Amino acid sequence: MLTQQRKAEIVEQLRQKLQRACGVYLVNFGDMTVADSQALRKELRPKGFEYQVAKNTLLRRALQAVGGHGKLEQHLVGQTALVLSYTDGIAPARVLRDFIKRVEKISFKAAVVEGHYFDGSQLEQIASLPSREELLAGIVVSLQAPVAGVAGAIGALLRDIAYLVEEVARKRSGATE
């Protein structure tokens, strides 16, 4: 039995984690074995994601304390676990999607990613979004493209000027002979 003090500590820990997280995923782990749970943790941990089981009432209190996650509260029924990401809100969706395909004993309930709510039917949609790194790489490429175009244009202009100077020099040397 949890004491009131211990419950308050758990709610505060959850609140802090939820506040820092850019991706909050709720999953139903009711039919998973301990081995399945350990396998999921093993896939999530190296990528920096956190898997935590919490009592629905304590999780509800933490969600209310944080605010902005109200739509997740309706999914706090049955066995609920959290998957939290602090750096890339999209990446856990890929891990969960692949794990759910292999181990059908777990199901996706809902998520809040970067402030956007997704229900249980939208895991594939979240997983197909580009990751933060992919978005940043796309921005860098799009910024480099105009610079490369300008550099190419300047190079072509210098080549044309060199060709023109060469032609003028040839014509003058031909005229003086």
C-alpha positions as CSV (number, residue, x, y, z in Angstrom):
1,M,0.0,0.0,0.0
2,L,1.3,3.4,-1.0
3,T,1.4,6.1,1.6
4,Q,0.1,9.6,0.9
5,Q,3.6,10.9,1.0
6,R,4.9,8.3,-1.4
7,K,2.0,9.0,-3.8
8,A,2.8,12.7,-3.7
9,E,6.4,12.0,-4.5
10,I,5.4,9.8,-7.5
11,V,3.0,12.5,-8.8
12,E,5.8,15.1,-8.5
13,Q,8.3,12.9,-10.3
14,L,5.8,12.2,-13.1
15,R,5.0,15.9,-13.3
16,Q,8.6,16.8,-13.8
17,K,9.1,14.1,-16.4
18,L,5.9,15.2,-18.3
19,Q,7.0,18.8,-18.2
20,R,10.4,18.0,-19.8
21,A,9.1,15.5,-22.3
22,C,8.5,16.6,-26.0
23,G,6.8,13.2,-26.7
24,V,4.4,11.5,-24.3
25,Y,3.0,8.1,-25.4
26,L,0.4,6.0,-23.5
27,V,0.4,2.3,-24.1
28,N,-1.7,-0.6,-22.8
29,F,0.6,-3.3,-21.6
30,G,-2.0,-5.5,-19.9
31,D,-1.2,-8.7,-21.9
32,M,2.6,-8.3,-21.9
33,T,4.8,-10.7,-20.1
34,V,7.7,-9.5,-18.0
35,A,10.1,-10.7,-20.8
36,D,8.1,-8.6,-23.3
37,S,8.3,-5.6,-21.0
38,Q,12.0,-6.0,-20.6
39,A,12.5,-6.3,-24.3
40,L,10.6,-3.0,-24.9
41,R,12.7,-1.3,-22.3
42,K,15.8,-2.7,-24.0
43,E,14.8,-1.1,-27.3
44,L,13.8,2.2,-25.8
45,R,16.6,2.9,-23.4
46,P,19.6,3.1,-25.8
47,K,17.7,5.7,-27.8
48,G,17.1,7.8,-24.7
49,F,13.5,7.1,-24.2
50,E,11.9,6.2,-20.9
51,Y,9.3,3.5,-20.2
52,Q,7.4,3.8,-17.0
53,V,4.4,2.1,-15.5
54,A,2.2,4.3,-13.4
55,K,-1.1,4.0,-11.6
56,N,-3.8,5.8,-13.6
57,T,-4.9,8.0,-10.7
58,L,-1.4,9.2,-10.0
59,L,-0.7,9.8,-13.7
60,R,-4.0,11.7,-14.0
61,R,-2.9,14.0,-11.1
62,A,0.5,14.6,-12.8
63,L,-1.2,15.4,-16.2
64,Q,-3.5,17.8,-14.5
65,A,-0.6,19.5,-12.7
66,V,1.3,19.9,-16.0
67,G,-1.7,21.0,-18.1
68,G,-1.9,20.8,-21.8
69,H,-2.3,17.0,-21.8
70,G,-6.0,16.9,-20.9
71,K,-7.0,14.7,-23.9
72,L,-4.7,12.0,-22.6
73,E,-6.8,11.6,-19.4
74,Q,-9.6,9.9,-21.2
75,H,-7.2,7.1,-22.1
76,L,-6.2,6.4,-18.5
77,V,-8.2,3.1,-18.2
78,G,-6.8,-0.4,-17.9
79,Q,-3.1,-1.0,-17.7
80,T,-1.2,2.1,-18.7
81,A,2.5,2.7,-19.3
82,L,4.2,5.9,-20.4
83,V,6.9,6.2,-23.0
84,L,8.7,9.5,-22.7
85,S,11.1,11.3,-25.0
86,Y,13.0,14.4,-24.1
87,T,14.8,15.1,-27.4
88,D,12.8,13.8,-30.3
89,G,9.1,13.5,-29.9
90,I,8.6,11.5,-33.1
91,A,11.2,8.7,-32.7
92,P,9.4,6.7,-30.0
93,A,6.5,6.1,-32.4
94,R,8.8,4.2,-34.7
95,V,10.0,2.0,-31.9
96,L,6.5,1.4,-30.6
97,R,5.1,0.7,-34.1
98,D,7.8,-1.9,-34.8
99,F,7.5,-3.5,-31.3
100,I,3.6,-3.7,-31.6
101,K,4.0,-5.5,-35.0
102,R,6.2,-8.1,-33.4
103,V,4.6,-8.4,-30.0
104,E,0.9,-8.0,-30.4
105,K,0.3,-8.0,-26.6
106,I,0.7,-4.2,-26.3
107,S,-1.4,-1.5,-27.9
108,F,-1.0,2.2,-28.5
109,K,-3.6,4.4,-26.6
110,A,-2.6,8.0,-27.5
111,A,0.2,10.5,-27.5
112,V,1.0,14.2,-27.2
113,V,4.0,15.1,-29.4
114,E,5.2,18.7,-29.3
115,G,1.9,19.8,-28.0
116,H,-0.2,17.9,-30.7
117,Y,-2.6,15.2,-29.6
118,F,-2.8,11.9,-31.5
119,D,-5.3,9.1,-30.7
120,G,-4.8,5.4,-30.8
121,S,-5.4,5.0,-34.5
122,Q,-2.7,7.5,-35.5
123,L,0.5,5.7,-34.5
124,E,1.4,5.0,-38.1
125,Q,0.9,8.6,-38.9
126,I,3.2,9.8,-36.1
127,A,5.8,7.2,-37.1
128,S,5.8,8.4,-40.7
129,L,6.6,12.0,-39.7
130,P,10.2,13.1,-40.2
131,S,12.4,13.1,-37.1
132,R,13.9,16.3,-35.7
133,E,17.3,15.4,-37.3
134,E,15.7,14.8,-40.7
135,L,13.9,18.1,-40.6
136,L,17.2,19.9,-39.6
137,A,19.1,18.2,-42.4
138,G,16.4,19.3,-44.9
139,I,16.7,22.9,-43.7
140,V,20.5,22.8,-44.1
141,V,20.2,21.3,-47.6
142,S,17.6,24.0,-48.6
143,L,19.8,26.7,-47.2
144,Q,22.9,25.3,-49.0
145,A,21.1,25.1,-52.4
146,P,21.0,28.8,-53.1
147,V,24.6,29.3,-51.9
148,A,25.7,26.5,-54.3
149,G,23.7,28.1,-57.1
150,V,25.3,31.5,-56.5
151,A,28.8,29.9,-56.3
152,G,28.1,28.1,-59.6
153,A,26.9,31.3,-61.2
154,I,30.0,33.2,-60.0
155,G,32.2,30.4,-61.3
156,A,30.5,30.4,-64.7
157,L,30.9,34.2,-64.8
158,L,34.6,34.0,-64.0
159,R,35.0,31.3,-66.7
160,D,33.2,33.5,-69.2
161,I,35.4,36.5,-68.3
162,A,38.6,34.4,-68.6
163,Y,37.4,33.2,-72.0
164,L,36.6,36.8,-73.1
165,V,40.0,38.1,-71.9
166,E,41.7,35.2,-73.8
167,E,39.8,36.0,-77.0
168,V,40.6,39.7,-76.7
169,A,44.3,38.8,-76.2
170,R,44.2,36.5,-79.3
171,K,42.6,39.2,-81.4
172,R,45.1,41.8,-80.4
173,S,48.1,39.5,-80.9
174,G,46.6,38.7,-84.4
175,A,46.1,42.4,-85.2
176,T,49.7,43.3,-84.3
177,E,51.3,40.6,-86.4
